[in-house]
Amino acid sequence: MADKKGFEAALIDLERAVNQLENGDLSLDEALQVFSDGVQQAELCRKALQDVELQVEQLLKQADGSLQSEAFDDEQ
């Protein structure tokens, strides 16, 4: 993904989509588009959280008991 969106920005967009859908003022086509965009934002958030979880696991899983951060491949 060339244009990486930050977790916070994706979360704000997801919250906006949820608010629009809950408001109920959208046509069916608009609601479907907003829902689709929300699913994409949720996936971006899920991936960002998964990447952070991997970083934490790599930090904590040192054979000698020491804590050391390791780079991970972002394209896994």
N, C-alpha and C positions, 0 to 999 in steps of 0.2 A: 504494500500500500504506500504510494508515494506521498500522499498528503495525510500525515498522521494527525489525528484529532486527540487532544488531551482528554483524560478521563472526566475532568470537571466540566469541560465544554459539552461533551457527549451526554453527561448526566443532566445538565441544564436543558439541552435539547429534548432529552427523553421526558423530563418533567413537563416541559412545555407541550409535548405531544399528548401526554396523559391528561393534562388540564384541558386541552382542546377537545379531546374525546369525551371527557366527563361533562363538559359544558353542554354538549349535545346540539350545538348550533351549526353543525356541518352537514352538508349534503352527503349522501352515501358515497359518492366518488371522492369527495374531499376527505371523508372519514377513512376511507380505504387508503388513500395516499398518506395521511397523517399516521395511521397505524403502521404502514409499511416503513415509513421513516423512523418511527419509534422502535420497531424491531431492529433496524440497522443500528440505532443508537444503543440499544440494549446489548447488542452483540459487541460493539466497540467497548462498552463498559465491562462486559464479561471478559473480553480478551485482556484489557488493561489490568483487571484484578487478577487474572490468571498469571500474567507476567510478573506482577508483584509477588504473588504467592511463590512462584518459582524462585525469585530472587531471595526471598526469606528462607526457603528450603535450602538453597545453595549456601547461604550464609551460615545456617545452623548445622549443616551436615559435614563437618570436617572430621577426618579420621582421628586426629590427635586431640580432639576436644576444643581446639582453638576456633575462634570466630574469624572467618575471612570471606570477604565478598568475592564472588567469581562472576565474570561476565557470562551472559547467556546469549544464545542465538535468537534474535527477535523474530526470525522467520520460521520457527519450529512449527 
